[in-house]
Amino acid sequence: MMRAMAATSTTAPVTARSAGVDLLRIVGIAAVVVGHVWTDPVTRAAVYPWHVPLFFVLTGYFWTPGRPMAGEVRKRWRSLGLPYVVWFVLLFAALLAAEAATGEVAEGAFGNALYGGSAAVRPFSAFWFVSVLFLLALAYRAVERFPVAAWVLALTGLAVAYLAPEVVTAGPLGALLVPACLVFVLAGRLLRQLRSHLSMTTAAVMLALGAGLVITGLSAPLDVKAGDFGTPGVSVVTAVLISGGLLVLAEELDRRITGGSARTISELSACGIAVVLSHAAVLWVLHTPPSGGWLHLAAALVLPWAFALVALRTPASPYLLGRDGVGRR
């Protein structure tokens, strides 16, 4: 059963760009920002059950089987590793400047930023996600030919997270979160294999089931950075149901998104990594409280995206956005 679920030879890689999926990525990134602006129970219930797992599921769904490890390292370094390092240097310099100017930087902030993962806070709040995604891709590449081992690793990691969350959050760069997060990549691979059987109606049912589990309280929100995978088993299933339903709906949108709209969505999606890495810096500068604020949300969305759209048209794009700029591909 697990071998069938994780097999990689039966699924062709997806090469066509999907405007609908790009739009879903934009929505997912916006949800991440919302989750950093407000920390109230309603916001947590609305976005935490799916906003981070979505990107791990997408990684599995669009996985290219058989790529050599060296090629995977190059790909992930370019798209994730290099922007991580560049934005880290920029924000670390800003933190040093703030300390020199005010002396009010929290004790341990510099060490926690360097250690990364769950230890890092503003302006590095979302850096853990990028490092985990980088390591997760390499980990899955290492085990993709051994599907049973991949599932054993994922389920063992998930069990450890439920039993001892302090263990999975203790690693540098969030490395010990990787095994548990692997379950979402494997779920994405499974969704890809089942895609021909997933209709719009099925997607609506998946979303309704996921939402129902959240609303009834049967599925607690996830906080992956904190090692909290919610209600054992149920929250993971909920995340996959919601992510899968959204993914099917997004692909169905392709036929309705054309021309200039598709190009605009593609460019906004291309800016995603810069928004993920920089939005917490805006909240840090604004001293956004846990109660949040609409102006804070607007600033954390508009400023990083506007900057990234400009950077996309410059030679700095590979360093800040992890991809060639417009007209440079």
Secondary structure, DSSP 8 states (H G I E B T S, - for coil): -HHHHH-STTS----S--HHHHHHHHHHHHHHHHHHH--SHHHHHHHTTTTTHHHHHHHHHT--TT--HHHHHHHHIIIIIHHHHHHHHHHHHHHHHHHHHHS-S-TTHHHHHHH-GGG--TTSTTHHHHHHHHHHHHHHHHHTT-HHHHHHHHHHHHHHHHH-HHHHTSSGGGGGGHHHHHHHHHHHHHHHHHGGG--HHHHHHHHHHHHHHHHTTSS---BGGGTB--STTHHHHHHHHHHHHHHHHHHHGGGG--HHHHHHHHHHHHTHHHHHHHHHHHHHHHT--TT--HHHHHHHHHHHHHHHHHHTTSTTHHHHTSS--TT--
